[in-house]
């Protein structure tokens, strides 16, 4: 069975990606994997999860932890007034704050002291995030909770890594992470499928199939998504020209950048910059969800 890779990109001013499922109208998320660490808290209603082939139904006050590279999906029925808050910590951040992150799995045992601490943190995060439009410094407060959650996980919830659920799947996931790391570090260069295949001693055809089968995308689409993400940061945080932003982030010219940006955000970079006096997290979030098939 093949599963797609999900790319986690965090909005400006945040250490992690946080969202309410009901806010984004998501009821079904097909099985996928990512290197990030994901933790969800059920506020009301229920949600059916599948994690590495095991199904479980989560109810209010339940905490679900998705480890790096776990294959998972979920279904939530919001017709029954359900609500779930999720936080996804990007892999790069995890490795920066805890370099031995990959040496462990993380398990939150119900009724444990760690579980109670995490539930208390979520109980405070929920009203802050739900009412964020009225709280100018909500990003700062949420970031403090993100550090607290990771401190609890890293200090109290470490466990030995399990034997991979599938040797074949694990092999492909490890190869994909190597390829992703390379693209993430070289996106500003004139990369091509042929060049990447040569770096990893693979045929162009095999590399193309790897992207389609295990990441549910193409090399070109993935590379473009990474370039657009970084270009967005420059667009919002600097006064650089559109052409300079395009060239700094691997696009051949301003036209190529504008076309790619429009496909993600529905506006040209110039118009988006003009209409955006400050970063709008909901706009970024919806663009991400739309491009990944959730909206």
VOFI-385446 format. One record per residue (C-alpha): residue in three letters; z, y, x; residue number from 1. Coordinates in steps of 0.5 Angstrom, whole numbers. Layout:
# VOFI-385446
<site><residu>ala</residu><w>Z</w><v>Y</v><u>X</u><num>NUM</num></site>
...
//
This chain:
# VOFI-385446
<site><residu>unk</residu><w>0</w><v>0</v><u>0</u><num>1</num></site>
<site><residu>unk</residu><w>-2</w><v>7</v><u>3</u><num>2</num></site>
<site><residu>unk</residu><w>2</w><v>13</v><u>2</u><num>3</num></site>
<site><residu>unk</residu><w>0</w><v>20</v><u>3</u><num>4</num></site>
<site><residu>unk</residu><w>4</w><v>25</v><u>8</u><num>5</num></site>
<site><residu>unk</residu><w>7</w><v>31</v><u>5</u><num>6</num></site>
<site><residu>unk</residu><w>7</w><v>38</v><u>10</u><num>7</num></site>
<site><residu>unk</residu><w>13</w><v>42</v><u>9</u><num>8</num></site>
<site><residu>unk</residu><w>13</w><v>49</v><u>10</u><num>9</num></site>
<site><residu>unk</residu><w>19</w><v>54</v><u>9</u><num>10</num></site>
<site><residu>unk</residu><w>18</w><v>61</v><u>6</u><num>11</num></site>
<site><residu>unk</residu><w>20</w><v>67</v><u>11</u><num>12</num></site>
<site><residu>unk</residu><w>28</w><v>68</v><u>11</u><num>13</num></site>
<site><residu>unk</residu><w>29</w><v>61</v><u>10</u><num>14</num></site>
<site><residu>unk</residu><w>32</w><v>55</v><u>14</u><num>15</num></site>
<site><residu>unk</residu><w>30</w><v>50</v><u>9</u><num>16</num></site>
<site><residu>unk</residu><w>26</w><v>50</v><u>3</u><num>17</num></site>
<site><residu>unk</residu><w>30</w><v>50</v><u>-4</u><num>18</num></site>
<site><residu>unk</residu><w>27</w><v>49</v><u>-11</u><num>19</num></site>
<site><residu>unk</residu><w>29</w><v>47</v><u>-18</u><num>20</num></site>
<site><residu>unk</residu><w>25</w><v>42</v><u>-21</u><num>21</num></site>
<site><residu>unk</residu><w>24</w><v>45</v><u>-28</u><num>22</num></site>
<site><residu>unk</residu><w>22</w><v>52</v><u>-25</u><num>23</num></site>
<site><residu>unk</residu><w>16</w><v>49</v><u>-22</u><num>24</num></site>
<site><residu>unk</residu><w>15</w><v>44</v><u>-28</u><num>25</num></site>
<site><residu>unk</residu><w>14</w><v>38</v><u>-24</u><num>26</num></site>
<site><residu>unk</residu><w>15</w><v>32</v><u>-28</u><num>27</num></site>
<site><residu>unk</residu><w>12</w><v>27</v><u>-23</u><num>28</num></site>
<site><residu>unk</residu><w>12</w><v>26</v><u>-16</u><num>29</num></site>
<site><residu>unk</residu><w>7</w><v>21</v><u>-13</u><num>30</num></site>
<site><residu>unk</residu><w>10</w><v>16</v><u>-7</u><num>31</num></site>
<site><residu>unk</residu><w>9</w><v>20</v><u>-1</u><num>32</num></site>
<site><residu>unk</residu><w>13</w><v>21</v><u>6</u><num>33</num></site>
<site><residu>unk</residu><w>15</w><v>27</v><u>11</u><num>34</num></site>
<site><residu>unk</residu><w>19</w><v>28</v><u>17</u><num>35</num></site>
<site><residu>unk</residu><w>24</w><v>32</v><u>14</u><num>36</num></site>
<site><residu>unk</residu><w>30</w><v>31</v><u>11</u><num>37</num></site>
<site><residu>unk</residu><w>31</w><v>32</v><u>3</u><num>38</num></site>
<site><residu>unk</residu><w>37</w><v>32</v><u>-1</u><num>39</num></site>
<site><residu>unk</residu><w>37</w><v>33</v><u>-8</u><num>40</num></site>
<site><residu>unk</residu><w>43</w><v>34</v><u>-13</u><num>41</num></site>
<site><residu>unk</residu><w>42</w><v>32</v><u>-21</u><num>42</num></site>
<site><residu>unk</residu><w>45</w><v>38</v><u>-25</u><num>43</num></site>
<site><residu>unk</residu><w>44</w><v>35</v><u>-32</u><num>44</num></site>
<site><residu>unk</residu><w>39</w><v>30</v><u>-35</u><num>45</num></site>
<site><residu>unk</residu><w>37</w><v>24</v><u>-31</u><num>46</num></site>
<site><residu>unk</residu><w>31</w><v>23</v><u>-26</u><num>47</num></site>
<site><residu>unk</residu><w>28</w><v>16</v><u>-24</u><num>48</num></site>
<site><residu>unk</residu><w>27</w><v>15</v><u>-16</u><num>49</num></site>
<site><residu>unk</residu><w>24</w><v>10</v><u>-12</u><num>50</num></site>
<site><residu>unk</residu><w>26</w><v>10</v><u>-5</u><num>51</num></site>
<site><residu>unk</residu><w>23</w><v>5</v><u>0</u><num>52</num></site>
<site><residu>unk</residu><w>21</w><v>0</v><u>-6</u><num>53</num></site>
<site><residu>unk</residu><w>28</w><v>1</v><u>-9</u><num>54</num></site>
<site><residu>unk</residu><w>28</w><v>4</v><u>-16</u><num>55</num></site>
<site><residu>unk</residu><w>35</w><v>8</v><u>-18</u><num>56</num></site>
<site><residu>unk</residu><w>36</w><v>13</v><u>-24</u><num>57</num></site>
<site><residu>unk</residu><w>40</w><v>19</v><u>-22</u><num>58</num></site>
<site><residu>unk</residu><w>45</w><v>22</v><u>-27</u><num>59</num></site>
<site><residu>unk</residu><w>49</w><v>29</v><u>-27</u><num>60</num></site>
<site><residu>unk</residu><w>53</w><v>30</v><u>-20</u><num>61</num></site>
<site><residu>unk</residu><w>49</w><v>25</v><u>-17</u><num>62</num></site>
<site><residu>unk</residu><w>47</w><v>26</v><u>-10</u><num>63</num></site>
<site><residu>unk</residu><w>40</w><v>23</v><u>-7</u><num>64</num></site>
<site><residu>unk</residu><w>39</w><v>23</v><u>0</u><num>65</num></site>
<site><residu>unk</residu><w>31</w><v>22</v><u>3</u><num>66</num></site>
<site><residu>unk</residu><w>31</w><v>20</v><u>10</u><num>67</num></site>
<site><residu>unk</residu><w>26</w><v>22</v><u>15</u><num>68</num></site>
<site><residu>unk</residu><w>19</w><v>18</v><u>14</u><num>69</num></site>
<site><residu>unk</residu><w>22</w><v>15</v><u>8</u><num>70</num></site>
<site><residu>unk</residu><w>17</w><v>13</v><u>3</u><num>71</num></site>
<site><residu>unk</residu><w>19</w><v>16</v><u>-4</u><num>72</num></site>
<site><residu>unk</residu><w>17</w><v>19</v><u>-11</u><num>73</num></site>
<site><residu>unk</residu><w>21</w><v>21</v><u>-17</u><num>74</num></site>
<site><residu>unk</residu><w>20</w><v>22</v><u>-25</u><num>75</num></site>
<site><residu>unk</residu><w>24</w><v>27</v><u>-29</u><num>76</num></site>
<site><residu>unk</residu><w>23</w><v>28</v><u>-36</u><num>77</num></site>
<site><residu>unk</residu><w>25</w><v>35</v><u>-38</u><num>78</num></site>
<site><residu>unk</residu><w>24</w><v>34</v><u>-45</u><num>79</num></site>
<site><residu>unk</residu><w>31</w><v>32</v><u>-45</u><num>80</num></site>
<site><residu>unk</residu><w>34</w><v>38</v><u>-42</u><num>81</num></site>
<site><residu>unk</residu><w>34</w><v>36</v><u>-35</u><num>82</num></site>
<site><residu>unk</residu><w>35</w><v>40</v><u>-28</u><num>83</num></site>
<site><residu>unk</residu><w>35</w><v>38</v><u>-21</u><num>84</num></site>
<site><residu>unk</residu><w>36</w><v>42</v><u>-15</u><num>85</num></site>
<site><residu>unk</residu><w>33</w><v>40</v><u>-8</u><num>86</num></site>
<site><residu>unk</residu><w>33</w><v>42</v><u>-1</u><num>87</num></site>
<site><residu>unk</residu><w>28</w><v>40</v><u>4</u><num>88</num></site>
<site><residu>unk</residu><w>30</w><v>41</v><u>12</u><num>89</num></site>
<site><residu>unk</residu><w>24</w><v>42</v><u>16</u><num>90</num></site>
<site><residu>unk</residu><w>23</w><v>37</v><u>22</u><num>91</num></site>
<site><residu>unk</residu><w>23</w><v>42</v><u>27</u><num>92</num></site>
<site><residu>unk</residu><w>29</w><v>46</v><u>25</u><num>93</num></site>
<site><residu>unk</residu><w>33</w><v>39</v><u>25</u><num>94</num></site>
<site><residu>unk</residu><w>31</w><v>37</v><u>32</u><num>95</num></site>
<site><residu>unk</residu><w>33</w><v>44</v><u>34</u><num>96</num></site>
<site><residu>unk</residu><w>40</w><v>44</v><u>31</u><num>97</num></site>
<site><residu>unk</residu><w>41</w><v>37</v><u>33</u><num>98</num></site>
<site><residu>unk</residu><w>36</w><v>34</v><u>38</u><num>99</num></site>
<site><residu>unk</residu><w>39</w><v>27</v><u>37</u><num>100</num></site>
<site><residu>unk</residu><w>37</w><v>27</v><u>30</u><num>101</num></site>
<site><residu>unk</residu><w>32</w><v>21</v><u>30</u><num>102</num></site>
<site><residu>unk</residu><w>37</w><v>17</v><u>33</u><num>103</num></site>
<site><residu>unk</residu><w>40</w><v>16</v><u>26</u><num>104</num></site>
<site><residu>unk</residu><w>40</w><v>15</v><u>19</u><num>105</num></site>
<site><residu>unk</residu><w>44</w><v>19</v><u>14</u><num>106</num></site>
<site><residu>unk</residu><w>48</w><v>16</v><u>8</u><num>107</num></site>
<site><residu>unk</residu><w>52</w><v>19</v><u>3</u><num>108</num></site>
<site><residu>unk</residu><w>57</w><v>15</v><u>0</u><num>109</num></site>
<site><residu>unk</residu><w>59</w><v>16</v><u>-7</u><num>110</num></site>
<site><residu>unk</residu><w>67</w><v>19</v><u>-8</u><num>111</num></site>
<site><residu>unk</residu><w>67</w><v>20</v><u>0</u><num>112</num></site>
<site><residu>unk</residu><w>70</w><v>26</v><u>3</u><num>113</num></site>
<site><residu>unk</residu><w>63</w><v>28</v><u>5</u><num>114</num></site>
<site><residu>unk</residu><w>60</w><v>27</v><u>-2</u><num>115</num></site>
<site><residu>unk</residu><w>65</w><v>31</v><u>-5</u><num>116</num></site>
<site><residu>unk</residu><w>64</w><v>37</v><u>0</u><num>117</num></site>
<site><residu>unk</residu><w>56</w><v>36</v><u>-1</u><num>118</num></site>
<site><residu>unk</residu><w>57</w><v>37</v><u>-9</u><num>119</num></site>
<site><residu>unk</residu><w>62</w><v>43</v><u>-8</u><num>120</num></site>
<site><residu>unk</residu><w>56</w><v>46</v><u>-4</u><num>121</num></site>
<site><residu>unk</residu><w>51</w><v>45</v><u>-9</u><num>122</num></site>
<site><residu>unk</residu><w>55</w><v>47</v><u>-14</u><num>123</num></site>
<site><residu>unk</residu><w>55</w><v>54</v><u>-11</u><num>124</num></site>
<site><residu>unk</residu><w>48</w><v>54</v><u>-9</u><num>125</num></site>
<site><residu>unk</residu><w>46</w><v>53</v><u>-16</u><num>126</num></site>
<site><residu>unk</residu><w>48</w><v>59</v><u>-19</u><num>127</num></site>
<site><residu>unk</residu><w>46</w><v>63</v><u>-13</u><num>128</num></site>
<site><residu>unk</residu><w>39</w><v>61</v><u>-13</u><num>129</num></site>
<site><residu>unk</residu><w>38</w><v>61</v><u>-20</u><num>130</num></site>
<site><residu>unk</residu><w>40</w><v>68</v><u>-21</u><num>131</num></site>
<site><residu>unk</residu><w>37</w><v>70</v><u>-14</u><num>132</num></site>
<site><residu>unk</residu><w>33</w><v>76</v><u>-17</u><num>133</num></site>
<site><residu>unk</residu><w>39</w><v>80</v><u>-18</u><num>134</num></site>
<site><residu>unk</residu><w>42</w><v>78</v><u>-11</u><num>135</num></site>
<site><residu>unk</residu><w>39</w><v>82</v><u>-5</u><num>136</num></site>
<site><residu>unk</residu><w>42</w><v>78</v><u>0</u><num>137</num></site>
<site><residu>unk</residu><w>41</w><v>71</v><u>-3</u><num>138</num></site>
<site><residu>unk</residu><w>37</w><v>68</v><u>3</u><num>139</num></site>
<site><residu>unk</residu><w>43</w><v>70</v><u>8</u><num>140</num></site>
<site><residu>unk</residu><w>48</w><v>66</v><u>3</u><num>141</num></site>
<site><residu>unk</residu><w>44</w><v>60</v><u>2</u><num>142</num></site>
<site><residu>unk</residu><w>42</w><v>59</v><u>10</u><num>143</num></site>
<site><residu>unk</residu><w>50</w><v>59</v><u>11</u><num>144</num></site>
<site><residu>unk</residu><w>50</w><v>53</v><u>6</u><num>145</num></site>
<site><residu>unk</residu><w>44</w><v>50</v><u>9</u><num>146</num></site>
<site><residu>unk</residu><w>48</w><v>50</v><u>16</u><num>147</num></site>
<site><residu>unk</residu><w>54</w><v>47</v><u>12</u><num>148</num></site>
<site><residu>unk</residu><w>50</w><v>42</v><u>9</u><num>149</num></site>
<site><residu>unk</residu><w>47</w><v>39</v><u>16</u><num>150</num></site>
<site><residu>unk</residu><w>54</w><v>40</v><u>19</u><num>151</num></site>
<site><residu>unk</residu><w>57</w><v>35</v><u>14</u><num>152</num></site>
<site><residu>unk</residu><w>51</w><v>30</v><u>15</u><num>153</num></site>
<site><residu>unk</residu><w>51</w><v>30</v><u>22</u><num>154</num></site>
<site><residu>unk</residu><w>58</w><v>30</v><u>23</u><num>155</num></site>
<site><residu>unk</residu><w>60</w><v>25</v><u>17</u><num>156</num></site>
<site><residu>unk</residu><w>54</w><v>21</v><u>15</u><num>157</num></site>
<site><residu>unk</residu><w>51</w><v>18</v><u>21</u><num>158</num></site>
<site><residu>unk</residu><w>49</w><v>11</v><u>21</u><num>159</num></site>
<site><residu>unk</residu><w>45</w><v>6</v><u>25</u><num>160</num></site>
<site><residu>unk</residu><w>37</w><v>6</v><u>24</u><num>161</num></site>
<site><residu>unk</residu><w>35</w><v>1</v><u>20</u><num>162</num></site>
<site><residu>unk</residu><w>29</w><v>-4</v><u>21</u><num>163</num></site>
<site><residu>unk</residu><w>23</w><v>-1</v><u>19</u><num>164</num></site>
<site><residu>unk</residu><w>21</w><v>-3</v><u>12</u><num>165</num></site>
<site><residu>unk</residu><w>14</w><v>-5</v><u>14</u><num>166</num></site>
<site><residu>unk</residu><w>12</w><v>-6</v><u>21</u><num>167</num></site>
<site><residu>unk</residu><w>5</w><v>-4</v><u>20</u><num>168</num></site>
<site><residu>unk</residu><w>7</w><v>2</v><u>15</u><num>169</num></site>
<site><residu>unk</residu><w>12</w><v>5</v><u>21</u><num>170</num></site>
<site><residu>unk</residu><w>7</w><v>4</v><u>26</u><num>171</num></site>
<site><residu>unk</residu><w>2</w><v>8</v><u>22</u><num>172</num></site>
<site><residu>unk</residu><w>7</w><v>13</v><u>21</u><num>173</num></site>
<site><residu>unk</residu><w>9</w><v>14</v><u>28</u><num>174</num></site>
<site><residu>unk</residu><w>2</w><v>15</v><u>30</u><num>175</num></site>
<site><residu>unk</residu><w>1</w><v>20</v><u>24</u><num>176</num></site>
<site><residu>unk</residu><w>7</w><v>24</v><u>27</u><num>177</num></site>
<site><residu>unk</residu><w>4</w><v>24</v><u>34</u><num>178</num></site>
<site><residu>unk</residu><w>-2</w><v>27</v><u>31</u><num>179</num></site>
<site><residu>unk</residu><w>1</w><v>32</v><u>27</u><num>180</num></site>
<site><residu>unk</residu><w>5</w><v>34</v><u>32</u><num>181</num></site>
<site><residu>unk</residu><w>-1</w><v>36</v><u>37</u><num>182</num></site>
<site><residu>unk</residu><w>-4</w><v>40</v><u>31</u><num>183</num></site>
<site><residu>unk</residu><w>2</w><v>44</v><u>30</u><num>184</num></site>
<site><residu>unk</residu><w>2</w><v>46</v><u>37</u><num>185</num></site>
<site><residu>unk</residu><w>-5</w><v>47</v><u>38</u><num>186</num></site>
<site><residu>unk</residu><w>-8</w><v>50</v><u>31</u><num>187</num></site>
<site><residu>unk</residu><w>-10</w><v>56</v><u>34</u><num>188</num></site>
<site><residu>unk</residu><w>-15</w><v>53</v><u>39</u><num>189</num></site>
<site><residu>unk</residu><w>-22</w><v>51</v><u>37</u><num>190</num></site>
<site><residu>unk</residu><w>-20</w><v>44</v><u>35</u><num>191</num></site>
<site><residu>unk</residu><w>-25</w><v>39</v><u>32</u><num>192</num></site>
<site><residu>unk</residu><w>-24</w><v>32</v><u>30</u><num>193</num></site>
<site><residu>unk</residu><w>-28</w><v>29</v><u>36</u><num>194</num></site>
<site><residu>unk</residu><w>-23</w><v>33</v><u>41</u><num>195</num></site>
<site><residu>unk</residu><w>-17</w><v>30</v><u>37</u><num>196</num></site>
<site><residu>unk</residu><w>-20</w><v>23</v><u>37</u><num>197</num></site>
<site><residu>unk</residu><w>-21</w><v>24</v><u>45</u><num>198</num></site>
<site><residu>unk</residu><w>-14</w><v>26</v><u>46</u><num>199</num></site>
<site><residu>unk</residu><w>-11</w><v>20</v><u>42</u><num>200</num></site>
<site><residu>unk</residu><w>-17</w><v>15</v><u>45</u><num>201</num></site>
<site><residu>unk</residu><w>-19</w><v>14</v><u>38</u><num>202</num></site>
<site><residu>unk</residu><w>-26</w><v>13</v><u>35</u><num>203</num></site>
<site><residu>unk</residu><w>-28</w><v>19</v><u>30</u><num>204</num></site>
<site><residu>unk</residu><w>-29</w><v>15</v><u>24</u><num>205</num></site>
<site><residu>unk</residu><w>-22</w><v>11</v><u>25</u><num>206</num></site>
<site><residu>unk</residu><w>-18</w><v>18</v><u>26</u><num>207</num></site>
<site><residu>unk</residu><w>-22</w><v>21</v><u>20</u><num>208</num></site>
<site><residu>unk</residu><w>-20</w><v>14</v><u>16</u><num>209</num></site>
<site><residu>unk</residu><w>-12</w><v>15</v><u>18</u><num>210</num></site>
<site><residu>unk</residu><w>-12</w><v>22</v><u>15</u><num>211</num></site>
<site><residu>unk</residu><w>-15</w><v>20</v><u>9</u><num>212</num></site>
<site><residu>unk</residu><w>-11</w><v>14</v><u>8</u><num>213</num></site>
<site><residu>unk</residu><w>-4</w><v>16</v><u>11</u><num>214</num></site>
<site><residu>unk</residu><w>-4</w><v>23</v><u>9</u><num>215</num></site>
<site><residu>unk</residu><w>-8</w><v>24</v><u>3</u><num>216</num></site>
<site><residu>unk</residu><w>-12</w><v>29</v><u>6</u><num>217</num></site>
<site><residu>unk</residu><w>-18</w><v>31</v><u>11</u><num>218</num></site>
<site><residu>unk</residu><w>-17</w><v>33</v><u>18</u><num>219</num></site>
<site><residu>unk</residu><w>-21</w><v>40</v><u>17</u><num>220</num></site>
<site><residu>unk</residu><w>-16</w><v>41</v><u>10</u><num>221</num></site>
<site><residu>unk</residu><w>-10</w><v>39</v><u>14</u><num>222</num></site>
<site><residu>unk</residu><w>-12</w><v>44</v><u>20</u><num>223</num></site>
<site><residu>unk</residu><w>-14</w><v>49</v><u>15</u><num>224</num></site>
<site><residu>unk</residu><w>-7</w><v>49</v><u>11</u><num>225</num></site>
<site><residu>unk</residu><w>-3</w><v>50</v><u>18</u><num>226</num></site>
<site><residu>unk</residu><w>-7</w><v>56</v><u>20</u><num>227</num></site>
<site><residu>unk</residu><w>-7</w><v>59</v><u>13</u><num>228</num></site>
<site><residu>unk</residu><w>1</w><v>58</v><u>14</u><num>229</num></site>
<site><residu>unk</residu><w>2</w><v>61</v><u>20</u><num>230</num></site>
<site><residu>unk</residu><w>-3</w><v>67</v><u>19</u><num>231</num></site>
<site><residu>unk</residu><w>1</w><v>68</v><u>12</u><num>232</num></site>
<site><residu>unk</residu><w>7</w><v>70</v><u>17</u><num>233</num></site>
<site><residu>unk</residu><w>3</w><v>75</v><u>21</u><num>234</num></site>
<site><residu>unk</residu><w>0</w><v>78</v><u>15</u><num>235</num></site>
<site><residu>unk</residu><w>7</w><v>79</v><u>12</u><num>236</num></site>
<site><residu>unk</residu><w>10</w><v>81</v><u>18</u><num>237</num></site>
<site><residu>unk</residu><w>6</w><v>85</v><u>22</u><num>238</num></site>
<site><residu>unk</residu><w>0</w><v>91</v><u>22</u><num>239</num></site>
<site><residu>unk</residu><w>-5</w><v>87</v><u>25</u><num>240</num></site>
<site><residu>unk</residu><w>-12</w><v>87</v><u>23</u><num>241</num></site>
<site><residu>unk</residu><w>-15</w><v>81</v><u>19</u><num>242</num></site>
<site><residu>unk</residu><w>-20</w><v>80</v><u>24</u><num>243</num></site>
<site><residu>unk</residu><w>-14</w><v>79</v><u>29</u><num>244</num></site>
<site><residu>unk</residu><w>-10</w><v>75</v><u>25</u><num>245</num></site>
<site><residu>unk</residu><w>-16</w><v>70</v><u>24</u><num>246</num></site>
<site><residu>unk</residu><w>-17</w><v>70</v><u>31</u><num>247</num></site>
<site><residu>unk</residu><w>-10</w><v>69</v><u>33</u><num>248</num></site>
<site><residu>unk</residu><w>-9</w><v>63</v><u>28</u><num>249</num></site>
<site><residu>unk</residu><w>-15</w><v>59</v><u>30</u><num>250</num></site>
<site><residu>unk</residu><w>-20</w><v>62</v><u>25</u><num>251</num></site>
<site><residu>unk</residu><w>-27</w><v>63</v><u>28</u><num>252</num></site>
<site><residu>unk</residu><w>-28</w><v>70</v><u>24</u><num>253</num></site>
<site><residu>unk</residu><w>-25</w><v>74</v><u>19</u><num>254</num></site>
<site><residu>unk</residu><w>-29</w><v>71</v><u>13</u><num>255</num></site>
<site><residu>unk</residu><w>-27</w><v>64</v><u>15</u><num>256</num></site>
<site><residu>unk</residu><w>-20</w><v>66</v><u>14</u><num>257</num></site>
<site><residu>unk</residu><w>-21</w><v>70</v><u>8</u><num>258</num></site>
<site><residu>unk</residu><w>-24</w><v>64</v><u>5</u><num>259</num></site>
<site><residu>unk</residu><w>-19</w><v>60</v><u>7</u><num>260</num></site>
<site><residu>unk</residu><w>-13</w><v>64</v><u>5</u><num>261</num></site>
<site><residu>unk</residu><w>-17</w><v>66</v><u>-2</u><num>262</num></site>
<site><residu>unk</residu><w>-17</w><v>58</v><u>-4</u><num>263</num></site>
<site><residu>unk</residu><w>-9</w><v>58</v><u>-3</u><num>264</num></site>
<site><residu>unk</residu><w>-7</w><v>64</v><u>-5</u><num>265</num></site>
<site><residu>unk</residu><w>-12</w><v>66</v><u>-10</u><num>266</num></site>
<site><residu>unk</residu><w>-13</w><v>73</v><u>-7</u><num>267</num></site>
<site><residu>unk</residu><w>-16</w><v>76</v><u>-1</u><num>268</num></site>
<site><residu>unk</residu><w>-12</w><v>77</v><u>5</u><num>269</num></site>
<site><residu>unk</residu><w>-13</w><v>85</v><u>5</u><num>270</num></site>
<site><residu>unk</residu><w>-11</w><v>85</v><u>-3</u><num>271</num></site>
<site><residu>unk</residu><w>-5</w><v>80</v><u>-2</u><num>272</num></site>
<site><residu>unk</residu><w>-2</w><v>85</v><u>3</u><num>273</num></site>
<site><residu>unk</residu><w>-4</w><v>91</v><u>-1</u><num>274</num></site>
<site><residu>unk</residu><w>0</w><v>88</v><u>-7</u><num>275</num></site>
<site><residu>unk</residu><w>6</w><v>85</v><u>-3</u><num>276</num></site>
<site><residu>unk</residu><w>11</w><v>90</v><u>-1</u><num>277</num></site>
<site><residu>unk</residu><w>16</w><v>84</v><u>1</u><num>278</num></site>
<site><residu>unk</residu><w>15</w><v>77</v><u>1</u><num>279</num></site>
<site><residu>unk</residu><w>15</w><v>73</v><u>-6</u><num>280</num></site>
<site><residu>unk</residu><w>18</w><v>66</v><u>-5</u><num>281</num></site>
<site><residu>unk</residu><w>16</w><v>64</v><u>-12</u><num>282</num></site>
<site><residu>unk</residu><w>9</w><v>66</v><u>-10</u><num>283</num></site>
<site><residu>unk</residu><w>9</w><v>62</v><u>-4</u><num>284</num></site>
<site><residu>unk</residu><w>12</w><v>56</v><u>-7</u><num>285</num></site>
<site><residu>unk</residu><w>7</w><v>56</v><u>-13</u><num>286</num></site>
<site><residu>unk</residu><w>1</w><v>56</v><u>-8</u><num>287</num></site>
<site><residu>unk</residu><w>4</w><v>51</v><u>-4</u><num>288</num></site>
<site><residu>unk</residu><w>5</w><v>46</v><u>-10</u><num>289</num></site>
<site><residu>unk</residu><w>-2</w><v>48</v><u>-13</u><num>290</num></site>
<site><residu>unk</residu><w>-5</w><v>46</v><u>-6</u><num>291</num></site>
<site><residu>unk</residu><w>-1</w><v>39</v><u>-6</u><num>292</num></site>
<site><residu>unk</residu><w>-3</w><v>37</v><u>-13</u><num>293</num></site>
<site><residu>unk</residu><w>4</w><v>39</v><u>-16</u><num>294</num></site>
<site><residu>unk</residu><w>1</w><v>44</v><u>-21</u><num>295</num></site>
//
